[in-house]
Structure formats: structure tokens, C-alpha cells
Amino acid sequence: MTSAVLRRRSGISLPVVVVLMILAYLVLVPLGILVVSSLTPSGLPFDPGWTFRNYLTVYGDPDFWMMVWTTIKFAIGSMLGAMLLGVALAWVVERTDLPGKQALRICLTLPMAIPPFLLAIGWILLLSPRIGFINTLIQDLTGLEDFSINIYSLGGMIFVQAISLVPSTFLILCPAFRNMDPSLEEAAMTSGAARGKLFLKIFLPLLAPSLLAASIFMLMVGFLVFDVPGTLGMPVNIFVLSSRIVYLATDTAGGMSAYHIISTIAVFFLVILLLQASLYHRLTRNANRFVTVTGKNFRPRLFKLGGWKWPIMGMVFIYFCLATIIPLGILVWTSLMPWLMPPSLEAVSMASLSNHMAFFTNPLTLRALANSLLIGVAASTVVALLSVLISWIVVRRGGKSGKVVDFLAFLPIAIPGTMIGVALVYVYLNMPVLNIYGSVWIITIAYITTYIPFGTRSTNSVMMQLHKELEEAARTSGASWFRVMRSVVLPLTLPAALAVWIWVIAHCIRELSSALLLQGGSNQTLPVVLWNFWVGGEPNKAAAVGLWLVVLLFITMLVWQLWGSRKTAK
């Protein structure tokens, strides 16, 4: 048997080998070093000695399991809140005769342009027991000086996190509601089925895979995120796993001496998330068994709301106010003030643009802006190109090598930014050959690793729709593999690659956890500068930086929306 036949049967070729090496370097090397670090006395992977004492110390501590229980409550609570609102909004927009649906879709996705930690800061300014505007207003109106709603609580963390997850939940569930074949509903109604039975026998079974997949994904996000728990929980010692890792990695907790604890917590964290990721992958992989869309043209049957239209419009508007208008409004006010003060007519005379002018004149913020754009463009470009190549291997090559590539590309979805940041610290502190520690490139590598799963999920579906005869015709004409990829595959997958590019750059610009752990003297990003202003006691400067960060993200979201509209029009 020739080597060429062996390569065809095994799916092994030079592109496959190159991609496997890249993914192993990006994913397996940091995770391997993280596991090794948990087995050394100091927590540094290349220090001498091996021990299991770290595991006994961490897992034998009752406080650790209390923190795990807090993490579970936070993740489940935020998932349930996001699912309840997301399901309701997706149903209202896709399956009812509510007016102005295009405007509603835009309004419901715009909150994605507000980073979760900035949303949390906005709600601190509104509901902090000491400085919260809403608490101050209620006390002034009622005379109840002891009354306050405390946003610095587990309930406050769940509230803010759930609000921030609603747009993603809405976008995930909309296609499931939109693509349900109305003939199934009509057949049930013709048989005399009531609305309750229609929901239980038709809607629920068809939506179950999408609902379960969305629930698992949002549950994973609840375990992964640092932004909201770090902003609202850390100041009052309410820790989840992700915020504890960040806390231990800072000088506040002793710096280098805490790395053995960090690694041990991270291993437990990884196991839990891998189980969730495996379940999510299985649900999404088997989703095609529940497809009801066929080649025939149909429109989903819309429910008539009648007199409920305007109350429902009011409820949607309330959500938009909670997620966007109210927190952004208080941030605008704070950014115009010289110090913290509640909104009032007397304080208007003190408003100025000095904090905003400082954003454009301060070398720190200008360098952070440049770093954010450079990192975003570099990471999104690599993710888009790598996603197309990975999808080609997974869909076209298949076989064992395709499955391994798909697994490695999907694996980072179970790795939070905090763990990636810590793992890369271990890697590049001990790699003198590639000295990028403290530079923008170490953050770029972190973002590439983080967003590869999201890129490949988009390009996989597009690659499946492209018939391989186009590539075979090019190869028959004598075109090399590189020429086929450049002239056939890339042009056909360009719309999906550009959508991935825009999506990744938007998330790179707003991401905090990895950049916070990997920050150095000259590689700070806008979210890190904002965070440092906030924890450093300069909330007015933080508000100004946050608003310009939102403007940048709004522009990116607008480009994404216009690109989506252009694709739909075609």
C-alpha cells in the first residue's frame, strides 16, 4: 500500500499536520503546563519536586466547596434568568404579530455592545448601598434612611449577569422559533388540540434540543465569566471559581506564592467545564434529527396578540431600559462630573467634558486604544483564516484526523479566559526563546485560543453547504492544494469568514479577564485601563473610558448588522 493511499485513508496530510501542531500549541501546551503546575510544591511548572499536597489542601478545605456551591448558584441563576427572558423575547419577535420587529431585533442585540463589567459598574452607580442613585432617591422620597437595595450580593450578580446574557440567548433561539414548520401546528389545531396541548406536544418537543443546548451554553458562560463576579462579588468577598483565580493571581493575594493553589483550582474548574462542553457538543451535533425546515417555502404561523400588543411592547422596553438606557445614562452623568454625585439640577452646572478630553490626550488611554485595535484585528484575522482551514479539514477530510482537529478546536470553549491567562503566564515566563511576556502578542494568542471554537462553529456549517465537486474540478485542472484553497474555498467561505472576523474583533475589544491577568507595562487594553481606573478610585475617568469603549463596540455591532442585512438581501 502506497504512502499516498495511507494518507488518503487516514486523512493525514501536510495541512492537517500543520493545523494539529498549531492547535496542540495553542490548547494542549498551556493545559498540560497548568496540570503539571498543580503537582509542584511552588506551583511553577519547572521547579523541582512533585506532590499531591496541593489537591489535599484545596479540596480538603470546606471553604472551597462553599465557593463551588456559590459558583453553581450563580451559574444556574443567571442561566435561568437569561433563558426566561430570551425565550419570551424570541417568541414575541418570531412568532407573534408584534409591530416593528426589525427595530426590536436591533434593540435586543444592542446590549451586546456593553461589556458585562461596564454594565455592572453602571448598576453599582445605581444600586450601591452607599452611592447608588436609585437607593438615594428612594430614601429621599420615603424618608427611610436605612432602606437600600444592595447590588453587592449574589442576587445582584445574578441579576446583572442574566441581563447581559439575554441578547446571546435571544440570537441563539430566534432561528429555532423562526424555522418551525407551521404544518405541524395546523395539523394539531385541525385535530382540535387546545393551545396548552399544542405547546406540550408540538412546540416543546421541537424546541427541546435548541432550549437544552442554549441552557447548557449559558450555564457554561456562568461558570466561565469573571467580569460581573469580579466587579460585584470580589469587593465584598463573594467569590466564584473564576474570580478566586484572578484574586489569587494578583499581588493582593501574595502573587507568585499562590500559583500552586491557582493551578489546583483550575484543574477542578476544567473538569467541570469539559463535562458541560461534551454535553453541549452532543446536543448540537444531534440537532439535525429535529430539523423541520424543508425545501418548500413557508412562513411560520403568527399568533395574534390583540390587546396584549402594547403591554408586551412595554415589557420589551423595560428590558431595554434595564440593559442599556438606565446603566448608560448613569455612566454618561458620571463621566461629566468631577466626582461622584447623584443627578440633580444643581449639579448640572458642574458638568464638563474634561474626563472625555482626557481620554483623547492621556498617553495611557491612547496606547490602550491602539493596543485593543491591534490585538482585535490580529486575533480576528487569524481566527477567521484558521477557522476556514479547520472546517475544511473537519468536513472534507473527515476520518480520525478530522475528529481530532474538531475536538481540539472545540476544547477551548471549556477554558475560561482566567485559566488561559494563567496558563500563558506559566508558558511564556519559562520560554526564553519566544519572549513575548508583557507584550500585546501574548494577549493576542490568548484571544485566538479563546475564540477558535466560535469561529469554527460558524464556518463548519458553511463548509457543509459547499459541494466538493468545485474543488475536485480545480484539482482535475492541475491546481495545487494552496491554489484550490485560495481560488475556490476562500472566496466561497468569505461571507462566513468576514462575519467571524467582525464577531471576534468585537469580543476582543470588550474582553477583560485574559487581558487583566496578562497585562504588563505597555500592553494594557481599554477594558484593563477602565478596570484599573475603577478599582483605583477614579470612577469618573472609568465612566468616560467605558462610554468610548461602548461607542467603539456600537460601531462594530453596526457593521455586523449591516453585513448581516446585506447577506440577507442577497
Number of C-alpha atoms within 10 A of each C-alpha: 5 6 8 11 10 12 12 12 13 15 20 19 15 10 14 20 14 11 18 20 14 14 23 16 13 21 22 16 14 22 25 13 19 29 17 18 27 27 22 22 20 21 24 24 24 13 11 9 10 14 12 12 15 22 19 11 12 17 15 11 11 10 11 18 13 13 16 18 14 17 23 17 18 24 24 21 21 26 27 16 18 28 23 13 20 26 18 13 26 24 19 23 21 22 18 17 16 20 12 10 14 10 9 19 18 13 17 24 17 19 26 23 23 23 23 26 26 26 26 27 27 26 27 23 24 25 21 21 19 13 15 21 20 18 23 20 14 15 15 11 9 9 10 12 11 8 13 17 15 17 23 23 16 19 15 22 24 25 20 25 28 29 23 25 23 28 23 18 25 24 16 19 22 21 13 20 21 18 16 23 20 17 14 14 20 14 11 17 14 9 9 11 15 10 12 10 14 17 14 11 14 15 16 13 13 21 16 15 20 21 20 15 20 24 19 20 20 24 22 25 20 27 24 26 22 28 23 25 31 23 23 25 21 18 12 10 13 19 24 28 26 26 25 22 24 22 20 19 22 14 11 8 13 12 12 14 16 19 25 26 21 26 29 26 22 26 18 14 20 17 13 14 23 17 13 18 21 14 16 19 17 12 19 14 10 11 15 10 9 14 14 14 13 9 5 6 7 13 11 16 17 15 13 12 13 9 8 11 15 13 10 15 15 12 12 18 16 14 17 19 15 16 25 22 15 17 21 23 13 20 25 17 20 25 26 21 24 17 13 15 14 19 14 8 8 7 12 12 9 11 13 14 13 14 20 18 11 16 19 13 11 10 11 16 19 16 16 20 24 15 23 28 19 18 25 25 20 19 26 29 20 15 27 29 19 22 26 26 20 26 26 22 25 25 19 15 19 19 16 14 19 23 15 14 23 23 16 21 29 23 21 26 23 24 23 23 26 27 29 28 26 23 23 25 18 21 21 17 14 15 11 10 7 10 13 14 22 18 17 21 18 23 31 24 18 24 27 26 24 28 25 27 21 19 29 28 16 18 26 22 13 20 22 14 8 14 10 13 9 12 19 13 12 17 14 9 9 11 15 12 13 11 14 18 18 12 14 14 20 16 11 15 16 16 16 21 26 17 19 28 23 21 20 25 26 24 19 28 26 26 23 25 24 25 26 22 23 23 20 13 7 13 23 27 31 28 27 23 21 26 23 16 17 17 12 10 10 16 24 23 24 26 28 25 26 29 18 15 22 21 14 18 22 18 13 19 21 15 15 19 16 12 16 13 11 10 11 8 7 5
